Amino acid sequence: MKADMKKLVEVRNLKKYFPGSESSFFHTGNDVKAVDDVSFDIYEQETLGLVGETGCGKTTVGRTMLHLYRPTAGSILFNGVDLITLGEKELRHQRRKMQMIFQDPYASLNPRMTVGSIIGSPLDVHTKQDRKTKQDRVQELLEMVGLNPDFVNRYPHEFSGGQRQRIGIARALALNPEFVVCDEPISSLDVSIQAQVVNLLEDLQKKLGLTYLFIAHDLSMVRHISDRIAVMYLGKVVELADRDEIFLNSLHPYTQALMSAVPVPDPDLADKKHRIILEGDIPNPADPPVGCNFNTRCPIAVDKCFKEEPVYRETADKHWIACHLVK
């Protein structure tokens, strides 16, 4: 990351707790700590990848950053403005610059609305464009994402999954945002279509100067599209570094286990690759372990790991980690 690049988003000590109850799935009555003291920066026109197991809090981070969930604590600075301190009117103005591409292209599009109405809905909410101007903008957006501009009067059920996701991308771009949260935008698509959508996102980033938070499970795809990668475990970021540094020189034992699971295309090399198998399940987020959250599954945990929570700190140039055993 270049030293002169401007920070577009600054997340500091972000927390999002959901109230628990005795009758809930977790059966503790404690708050569910979906996001627990998360901090990171995203620079202009970069892509920060966010990875981790299902249930670690990745999507909640993205939704909380855009205030789809109200944060429990912390600060979210966008262009130097703390979104948490804003009133409804000021926040609405900022939301024009921040948009989201949702995971499920089937559930995120209203089946009773035409494509033109879906893509044009942000324009209805945030602008006062006349009908002709709005229609021209919608057709421009359809063409931008690789769809026929004449599709404006069709309905979502008339499109494939990949085409629906392109419609979702067009809707996210309607207001010319600066920052887009991509919430697992390829996870429900066929492999061949995944590559097309990722290539589209890269092309749009170069053309429009976009900044992405890219949330995904596919580590190979995350490496392809991301400039830096943050790894989450049980509501916390445990490691953050340049993408190649994460893949080639990961320091946290959880990150090392994730990287060992990445498929290798060469069968001869795959046989030689050391696979780290983690035992047990992710602990209850309503009742996390004392000390390090990863201590119940860590193959190298020591006594200190069960007593003290590790400090999230910078160990080398732009390499952040939370682990007692890494110096």
N, C-alpha and C positions, 0 to 999 in steps of 0.2 A: 504494500500500500504506500503510495507516494505521500511524503510528508506534507506537501502543499494542498492535498485534497481536503475539501470542506466536509465537515460532518453535517449530514442532512438530518439524521435521527440520532438522538442520544437517550438511551433507556438507562435509568438509574434506580437500583433497588426496587424493581417492579414486583409487586405482589398482587395475586388475585386468589382470594379464598372464597370458597362456596360453603354456605352453612350446611352442616351435617345434622343428622338426627338419629335417634336410636332405631328408628324404623327404616333408615336408609340402607343402601347396599353395604356401606362400610360399618354400620353397627357400632359406632363409637360415640356419637354425639358431638365430636370435635369438628372444627372447620376442615374442609378438604383443601389442602394447600396445593392447588393446581399449578400456580406459579409462585415461587418462593424466593424473593430477593435476587432477581435477575438483572444484570447490567451488561450492556454492550452498545457499540456505536455502529452506525451504517453511514458510509460516505457517499457523496453524490456519484451517481451513475455506476455504482458497484452492485454486485449481487452477493448478499450474505446468505449462505445456506444454513438451514436449521434442521438438525437431524436428531434422532433418538427413537427409542422403542415406543410403541403405541401406549398412550396414557401418560407420557412424560411431561406433557404440557405445551407442546409445540404450537398447536392450533390456538390454545388459550392465549399464548403470548401474542400471536398475530391479531387476534380479535380484540384483546385488551389494548394493544397499541392504537387501534382504530376506534376505540371506545364503543365497540359493539358489546363489550363487557366493561362495566365501570370498575376501574382499578381499586383494589383495597388500599394500597399504599405505593409510594414511589413517585417518580417523575418520568414524563415522556416529553422530551423536547423535540419539536419539529421546526427546523429553521430557527432555532433559538427560543421558540415559544413553548412554554409548558402547557400541554393540552389539558392536564388535570385541573389547572386553575381557571380555565375558561368557562364562561357562561354558555348557555345553549346557542345564542346567536353567533358568538365568536367561534364556537366549535363548529357550527354548520359551515362557516366561511372556510375554516381550515380543512374540513372534510372534502372539499372540492379537490384538494391537492393530494389526497390519500384515498386509494381505492383497493378493492380486494377481488381476487379471482378465486372462486369457491371450488371445493374439491369435487363435488358431485354435479356434473353438467345436466343431470336429469332432474334433481331436486331443486337446483338453484334458479331454474327458469320457470316462470308461471305458464302452465300449459294452456291457459285461457287467453293469453296475450299474444299478439303477433310479434314477430321478431322486431319490427319497427318500433312497436310500443315498448318492448323490453329494453332495447338499446337507447331509446329516446327518453325513458323515464328519468334518468339523472338530469337531463336537460330540462324536463318539466319542473323538477324540484328546485334546481339551482339557477336557472336562467329564465329569461322572458323572450325567447326566440319565437318568431312567427312560424307558422306551419311549414312553409316552403323552406325556410332556413334550416329548420330541424330535420326535415326529410332529406335535404341535401347532406347534412352532417351524418345522418344515420347511414346513408348509402356510401358515403366516403369511408366510414368506419368499417362497413362490411367488406368493402374492397381492400381496405388496409389489412384485414385479417385473412384475406384469401377466399372470400365468399362472394357470390354473385350479388351485386347491388339490388337486383330485381327481386331478391328473396324477402323484401321488407314485409310483405303481406302473408307470409307463410307462418305456420305455428311450430313450436318446438318439436312436436311428435313427428314432423316431416323430415327431421335431420338425424344424422348419425351422432354417436357420442363425441367424436372428434369435432364435427361441425358445431355441435352445441357448445363445446368448450370454446371454440372460436367466437361464438356469439357472446359468451360470458366475458371473454377478453375484450371484445368490442365495447360492451357495456362499461367495463372498468375504465376504458380509455376515453369515454365520451366527453369528460370534462377536462381533458388534458392534464392528468395528474402528474405529480413529480415522483410519488412513491407508491408502489403497488405491493401488497402482500399476496403472494402466490401460495395459497393453502393447498398443498398436494394437488396441483392442477392436472397431473398426468396419471395419478394412481389408479383411476377407474377406466383408463383407456388401453387399447391394444398396444403392444410394444412398437409396432411400426408407426402408429399414430402418435405415440409419446414423443418420438424423435421429431416429428413434424411440428408438434406444438412447442417443444423446447426451442427448435430452430426459429420458429415464429417469434417467441418471446425475446430471443437474442437479437433478431433483426429489428424488432420494435424498440428495444433498448438503445440500439445504436442510432436509429432514426429519430427517436423522440427524446433521448437523453434520460431515460427512466432509471429509477433506483428500485431494486427488488429485495424483498425478504422472501426467499424461496424455501418453503417447508416441504420436505419429502422424506420418503423411506428409501428410495432407490439411490444408494450411495454413489454408484457409477454416474448416474445422471446429475447428481448434486456436484460431483467433482467436475463434470463437463461444463456446467453453467455458472458455478460459483467462483467468486474471487477469494472469499474467506468462508470458513465453515465453523459454526458453533454447535457443540454437542450438548444435548440436554439429558438429564437423568432425574426422575422424580421431582420435577418442578424447578430444578436448578441447572444453570450452565456449568458444566464441569471442565470444559476445554474449548478454546477458541484460538484459531490461528489461520494462516494462509492455507489454501486448499492442499497444496502439495506437501506442506509441513504436516498437516493433519494425516494425510495418507501415508507419507513416507517416514515421519518421525513423531508419531503420536506419543504422548507422555502418560496420559491417564489410563489406568488399566481398563476402564470401561470403553474408552475410545479404541484401545488396542483390540479389544474383543470385537467391536463393531467392524473395524477394518479387516480383521481376519475372516469375516463372513462375506466379504465382497467376492463374487465369483471371478475366477480367472479363466479366460477363454482357452488357454493352452492346457490340454489335459496333463501333459508332462509336468508343467509348473504347478498345476493344481494339486497333484499328488505330493509335491514337495512342500507345499504351503502349510505352515503351522496354524491349525484352527484352535482358537481359544473358546472353550465351551463354558458358559456361565451357568452355574447351578442355581436353582430356586427361581422364584418369581419376583417381580417388582413389589416392594413393600407397600402397605396401605398408605396412600397420600394423606389420609386423615389421622394417621398415627405413625409418622416416619421414625426411623431408628434414631437413637441418641448418637451424637457424633456425626460421622460421615454417612450420608444417605446410602452410599454404595457398600457399606461395610458388611452387610448380610450376604453379598454375592461376590465380594472382591477376593481373588485368589491370593493376594499378598497382604491382606489387612493385618495390622499390628494392634496392640492394646490401645494406643493413642487414637486410633481410628474409631474406637467404640466409646470414646470419652469426649473428644473435642471435634467440633466441626471445622474442617479445613478452610483456610482463608482463600478466597478467589483472588489470585494475584498474577502479575506479569513476571514470568521466569526468564524470558529471553525477548528478543526484539519482536514485539507484537504477538507473543505467544502467551496466552492466559490459561491458567489451570487452577483447579481446586483439589489438591491432593497433598497429604502430609509427607508422602514418601518421595515426592519429586522436589529436588533442591533447585 
